[in-house]
Amino acid sequence: MSKVAIVYWSGTGNTEAMADLIAQGVRAAGGTADLVHAADFTAERVEDYDALAFGCPAMGDEELEDMEFLPMYDQVEPHLAGHKVVLFGSYEWNDGEWMELWEKRAEEAGVDVADSVIAYDYPDDEASAECLRVGNLLAG
């Protein structure tokens, strides 16, 4: 049984809804899921988990939120090698380029990005199904 951390920052609740769906997918596959706000997660906690999901909406000009999420992620990213990782988040403008940039950054840092999920605004049926699917992937 996999233990999964779902670490996220959400300004409007859209990315939080995605985190909840990913947790449902983990639990449906028999894993345990801990939902953790970005401000409450540190690099020291990475080794407590078999897999991790990180969620942050697109901010500003297709960027990660820089007051709570990005400082945490900067600290944690060097410790993610060897862990299965999923990236997720929502956006309300542009085309979701922030996720492509984030994936590239993570992969260049040696992170095994198993998958990513984006949702335009609040997760619709398709995005919800994708969140459940990656939750199942993380638990496997």
Summary of the structure (lengths in Angstrom):
residues: 140
radius of gyration: 13.3
end to end distance: 7.9
largest distance: 39.1
contacts: 505
relative contact order: 0.24
helix: 44%
strand: 26%
